[in-house]
Amino acid sequence: MRVAIAGAGNVGRSIAAELLENGHEVLLIDKDPRAIKAESVPRAEWLLADACELSSLEEAALQRCQVAIASTGDDKVNLVVSLLAKTEFGVPRTVARVNHPRNEWMFNEAWGVDVSVSTPRIMSALVEEAVSVGDLVRLFTFRQGDANLVELTLPEDSPMIGQRVGDIDWPLDTALVVILREGRVLRPDPEGTLELNDELLFVAADETEEQLEDMLSPHHRKSE
């Protein structure tokens, strides 16, 4: 998969390094010469250009990319890059960084954003997750499809403990995508069972979140 990343700061370079380790092709774009640090991510392609300019994205051959990531520290830039990538170059997947929570409402399909990632929101969600066993925590939102990545740690009174994954009738528009258990990342196995303190990550529609939480932690919800 070919991925273009607008913004070659610490965030962009970190994303690039991770993607390269996973076998993807990566192009880093930045208009600041000081950000062009090819030695820091030597296997990436680099382009000194303004990603908000159509000509720059044409030079980057953005139409060849399957994913465009807008990771600059400027929300306006990230929105423009996402919009151009989606509307002018038909990039199938766009991911945009949200720097200021007050701007989060703009990062949607109208601006060509498929997935928005708000660092403050994720950090606050992780804080909640650390202290809220039994609570459903929304980590981030997939703008296209009105779905969310949500997490819940099974409390000791969950009726799902000991249940076979394949026997559980999850709510409509809900998918269990991974189980975190004692530092291990487990793919959901239909023959496997859920255990106390399992961290379950789901992709779920907005309207099913409450139903999902009722299934996994009904007594906890009643005590609120």
N, C-alpha and C positions, 0 to 999 in steps of 0.2 A: 504494500500500500504506500502511496506517495502522499506526504503530508507537508503542507506549507504552514509555517508559523510566523506570524507578523509580531515582531517584538523580540529582540535578541538579548533582553536583559536576563537577570538571574532566573526568572520564571520560565521564559522561553527556552533558554539553554538547558534547563533541567528537564523540561518536557522533551526536548529534542534528544537528549542523551538517553532517556528512558525508551523512547520510541525506536531509536537506533539499536538499542540492546535487544529489542523485540523483533528486529529484522526488517524494519520499515525504512523507506527512503524519506529524508527530511531536508527541507529547504528553509533556512532562516532568513528573514527579511527585516532590515532595520535601516532607517535613514541617518542614524547617528554613527559616524565613523568610529567613535570610541566603543560602540557596542559590537563592532565586527571583531570578534576574538576567535578566529578560526582554530587556533590551537586548543581552545577549551573544548570544542566539539569537532575534532578533526574529520570525522566521517560525514559530517553534514555538508550540504551545499550552502553557500552564503551569497546574499545579494544586498548590496548597498543601494537602497532605494526607498522611496516613500510609498508604503503599502496603501495609502489612501488615493494614490494616483492610478488611474486606469492603465496608463502606459507601463507603469512599474509591474502591475499584475500580469500584463500581457508579456512582458519580458520574462517574468517568472513562470510563464506557461501554466497559469493556475488551472486552466481547463483540464490539465493532465492529473490534477490532484483529486484524491478521493475525500480528503478532509482538509479544511482550512481552520487554523486556530488563531484567534486574535487575542494575544496575551500581553499587550502593552499596558502601561500604567495609566493610560488615558481612555476613559470610557467612550468618548466621542470617536476616537480612532477605531476602537474595537467594534463599534456599531457600523461605521462606514465600511470597514474591511469585510465584515460579515455580509452586509448588504450587497457589496460589489461581488463578493465570491459567489453568492447564491444567485443573484439576478443576472449578472453579466457573464459569468463563467460556468454556471450550472454545477458548482461543487456540491456533491450529494450531502455532505455533512459539515456543518459549521459549529464550532465551539468558541464561545466568547467569555473572556474574563470580565467580571464585574468588580470594579475597584471601590465604588461608593454605593452602599446599600440603597440610598435614595434614588439611584438610577436603575435599580433592578427591574422596575416595571416596564422599561423600554426594551429590554433584551428578550424579544419575542419574534414570532414569525414575520411580523410586519417589517422588522429590520433584518430578516434573513438569518436569525439565530435559531439553531436547532437545540443547542444545549448551552445554558448559561451557568457559569461557575462563580459563585460569590464566596470569596475567601472568608469574609466576616461571618456569613451565614453558616458555612461549613464548620468554622471554628466554634461558633456558639452551639451548633448541633452536636459537635463532638463533646463539648463540655456537658451538655444535657445528657448525652448518651452515657457519659462516665458516671453520672450520679442518679440515673433514672432507669434502673432495671424495671422492665415491665411497661415502660412508656414507648410508644411509637415515635421515632424521631425522624423527621424529614431532613435528608442530607442535601439533596438538590433536586431541581425540577428540569425535566425534559420538556422544553417549550412546545415541541411538535408532538401532539398527541395527548397533552394534558396529563402526563404521567410523572411520577416522582420516584426517586430512589429513597427508600425508607429503611430504617433499621429498628429492630426490637431485640432486647436480650431477655430470654425466657426466665421468668421468675419461678420460685420454687413451687408456687401453687398453680402453675399453668397446666391446663388439661391436655396440652399437646405433648408434654413430656412422656416419652416412651412410645409415642405414636409413630408408625411407619410413614415416611414421607409420601410414599405412593398411595397411601390410604386416605390422605387428608384432602378434603374437598375445599380448595382455596376459593375465595370469592372471585367472581367474574372480573376479568381485566387485572389479574394479579399473578405475578410469577415469582417464585422463590429462585434467586439467582446464585446465592452462595451462602454457606454456613461457616462461621468463624468459631473454632473450638480449640481452646488451649493453645493458641498461637498458630494453629493450622488453618489453611484455607481449603474447604471441602466443597466439591461440587455436590449438589443435591442428588443423592442416590435413592431411587424409589424403594429399595430394600433396606435403607438405613433408617435409624430412629432419631428423633430429636431428644436432646439431653438438657438437663438443668444448666443454665448460664450459656447456652448456645446463643451466639449473635447471628440473627437471621437478617439477610439483606434481600429486599423485595423491590421489584419495579411494580408500582401499583397506581391505578387511576385515583384521582382525588376523591371520588365518591365512595371508594371501597376502603379507604384507610381506617375509618372508624370500625367498620365491620371486621377488618383484619385484626385490629387491636382487641376487639371483643373476643375473638376466637382464641388469641394467644394469651391474653392477660385479662380475663373478664373481672376477676375479683379486684385487681388493681384499679381498673376504671371505676368500679362501684365505690371504692374508698376515697375517690377524689372529692 
